[in-house]
Amino acid sequence: MPALETLQVFQALNRSPHARLEHSAELGDGMAAALWSNYHDAQDYQAPGHHTLSCYLAGGTGTFRREQPGTTGGPNKLCVLPAEHQSAWVINGEIRLAHLYFSQEQFALGCVTLLDREPRALHLREGTFLDDPLQARRFHQLIALNWDEPGERLLTSSLAHEMLSHTLLNQVGLRQGLRLKGGLAAHQRRLLVEYIDSHLEQSISLGQLAALCALSEYHFARMFRESFGLPPHQYLLARRLAQARYLLRSTRHPLGEIALACGFASASHFTNRFRQAMHGTPGDYRQAFQA
């Protein structure tokens, strides 16, 4: 995900003289979080390039959408703001809220790995002032963590993944009347997911994956991105890191063994990739879950 300052929803609040940013962090894996307080404000969001989950932590009873003035927010109310949506908000009185931002690429990855569906066929449904006690509790857990401490930042990332998965399972719907062209067929997507997950420890080439679908490397790469929302090498890295996180949480295998089991050339290469994605080392991550 780009730097926080390039996210449209984040930018809109950050420019407001009424809103105050209490804290923010990039969590890796296409996700970021921010904690805000605001007072007597108005905000318009015009087709952001990212998704936003919002939870009102305190106040919000004077907050409403301009087209729905009779419906107001309140503590523990949640909003789901998909990429490319448009909304206009009026904030009367005080409000404190938390945001979780996630990229369209991360949404696509979740559609494939969690829902086994082609991302282009799905959309995130907009939601305003939703009641979801479990998700609200996760937001409160999120803001209780110290995002600047490496171990807790990694716990924050894991909690953010739980929140994203919950959203995908509850807020994703089928696009109506959509005719998909140019992507991979459902059986090809399933074949690729199964092959990649069962060969993470091996060196996988673009040619190998293309051959599974009986396509040229050029056409395969284009069609893969159409269906998965990201290029093959980024998808493969995401799956390797996901498996590494699982092994770090659930086993006591040495880091070198985990690196090789997940397809990384060495422990140092694994550590560098892990740090880039998670803003912490594999050792920090393991320690956080054993605390």
N, C-alpha and C positions, 0 to 999 in steps of 0.2 A: 504494500500500500504506500502511496506517496506520503510525504511528511504531513503532519497534522495541519499545518498552515495552508495546505493546498486543498483540504476537504471543505466543500462548500458550506455544509451545515455548521461546521466548526468556525469557518471564516465569518459567516453571517453573525454569529453570536459574539465572536471576538471583536468585531468592528463596532458593536453596539456600546454606547457610553453607559447603558444601564446594566449590562451583563458583566459579571465578574467571573473569570476563570480561576477556580480554586486549585485545580490540579489537572494534569493531562499526561498521557504516556502512550507511546507506540508499543503494542504488545507482541508484534511479530505475526506471521501467518495472515497478513492482510487485515489485521484488526488494530483498533486504537480505542482509547477510553478518555473521557473528560468529565470533570465534575464542575458544575456551574451553579451560581446563584444569580437571580435576576429580579428586577423590580420595575413595574410600570413600563412595559416595553411592547414593541410590535415587531414581528419577524415574518419575512416571506422567504420561502425556499423554492427555488425554481430549477427543477430537473437536476438535482445533484448526481454526480457520477458514482456515488457510493450509497450503501444502505445505512440506516440509523435506527437503533433501538433506544428508547428513552424511558426513564422511570422517574416520576415525581417523588422526591424523597420527603419534602415538606412543603406545605402551602399548595398553591395551584388551584384553589377553589375559585379564583377569579380569572383563570386562563381558559380561553375558548378559541375555536377556529372561526374566522369571520363569517363563513357560510353556515355555521352552526352555533349562533350566539346563545342558544338556550341550553347547550350541553357544555358543562365545565369539568375541569379536572379536579384533582385532589391527591392527597398522599397515597402512594403505592399504585397510582394509575400508570398504565404503560401505553406508549405509542410506538407504532411500527411505521417508519417512513422509508419506503422503498426508493431505490435509485430511480431517477427520472420522474418522480412524483412532483406535484406542485401543491403547496399549502401556505396559508396565511394565518398568523396567530396573533392574538391580543393577550397580553399578560397584565392583569390588574392585581395590584398588591405584590407580595413577595412570593418567590418560588425558589426551591432548590432542587436540582435535577441532575441525573447522571446520564451520560450518553455512551453507547457502545457503537462504534462505527466499524463496518466491515466491507471489504471490497467486493465488486461483482465477480472477480475471479474466485474468491473464497466461497461465495454463494454457489458458483458453478461447481466447485469441487465438492461441496456438501451435497448438491443434487445428485452427483454421480455416485459418491461413496456411501452416503447415508440413505438416499432415496432410490438409488438405481434408476434414475430417470435422466433424460437429456435436458440440460439446463434451458435450452431454447424453448422447450415445451412448457416451462414452468415460470411462474412469477410470484414475487413476494406480495402478499395481500396487505394493503394499507390498513392500519388499525389505529383508532383514536380512543384514549381513555379506557383501555382494556383492564379487566380484572383478572389477574393471574398471580395468585399468592406465591407460587413456587418461583416464578421468574422474578417477582419483586424481591423475594428473600435473597436470591442470587445477587441482585443489584446491591442490596445492603451489605452482603458479604464482600462484594467487589470493592466498595468504597472504604471498607474497614481495613483493607490490606494496604501495606506500604509499597506503592508502585516503584519506588526508587531503590528498594532493597532487592538484590538479585534473586534471592530465594523466593521472596513473596511475589516479585514480578512474574516468576514462572508459575506460581500458584494462580496468579491473576490471569495468566494466559490460559491455563487449564479451565478455570471458571468461565472465562469468556467463550471457550469452545463449547462448554455445556450450554451456555445461553444461546449460542448460535444454533446448535443442534436442536434445542427446544423450539426455537423460532422456525427452523426448517420443517420440523415435524408438525407444527401447529398453524403456520401462517402461509404455507406454500400451496398454490392452487394451479390448476391447468389453465393455460391460455386458450381461450375459446376461438374457434375458427381459424387456427393457425396451421398453415401448410408448410412443413419444414422441407427445405431443400439444401443439399450440399453437405450434410453431415453424415455421420456413420449410422448404420442401422442398429437397432436395439441389441441384436444378438452379437454384433461386432463390439459394441461397447462393453457388454458383459464379458465377452471373451478377453478383451484387453485388460479389464480390471482384474479378472481372475489370474491372467498370465502374469501381469506385473506384480501383484501381491504375492504370488507363489515363487517369484524369481528375483526378489529384492536383493538377495545377496550376490547376484550375478551381474556382470556387465551386460547391459541391454542396449542394443543399437536401434536406431530409427529403422533400419532395414528389416530387422527382426520383427518389429511391431507392424510395419507395413505389410510384410509377407503374411502375417496372420489374417490380414483383411484382403489379401490378393490385390494390393494397390501399389502404385509407385510411391517412393518416398515423398515426392513433391505433393501428390494429391492426398496422400495419407496425412501429412503434416497439416495441410489446410483443413481437411475434413475433421481431424482430431480437434483442432482448435475450435471449429464451428460447434462441435458437439460437447466438448468438455469445458470450453470457456478459457482455456489456457494451453500453451504449447506442450508437446509431450515431455520435454525435459523438465519443465516446471512441475507437471503432474507427478512425474516419477520422483523428483526430489521431495515433494510434499508427502508422498506415501512412505518414502524411506524415513523421513523425520517422524512421521506418525508412528511407525513401527518402533523406531528408536525410543520415543517417549514411553511407549507401552513397556518395552523391555527395561527401561530405567526404573519405571514405577514398580514393576512386578517381579523383577529378578535381581540377583546380586552379581550377575555376570560382569567381568571386568570390561572397562570401556573399550578396550581393543577388540574383544570378542563381539561386542554389540556393534561396533563400527563395521566389522567384516560381515556380520550377519545381515546388516542393512545395506550393504553394497558400497560402503565408503572405503577408499583405498587404504586409509590409515586412521589411527586414533586422532592424529592432529588434523587431518582433513575433515573428519567427522566433527571435531570440536569447533573448527572454524565455521562450518556450515550451520551447526546447531546454534552457535552464538549469533550469527547473522540473522537467523530466523526467530530466535527466542530471547535475544538480549540477555543471555546468560549461558554458562557452560553446562555440559551434561552432568558434571559433578554437582553443580549448584542445584540443578533440577532434581537429581536423585536425593540429595540431602533435604530438599524442601518437602519431599513426600515421605521421608523417613522421620521427619521431626515430630 
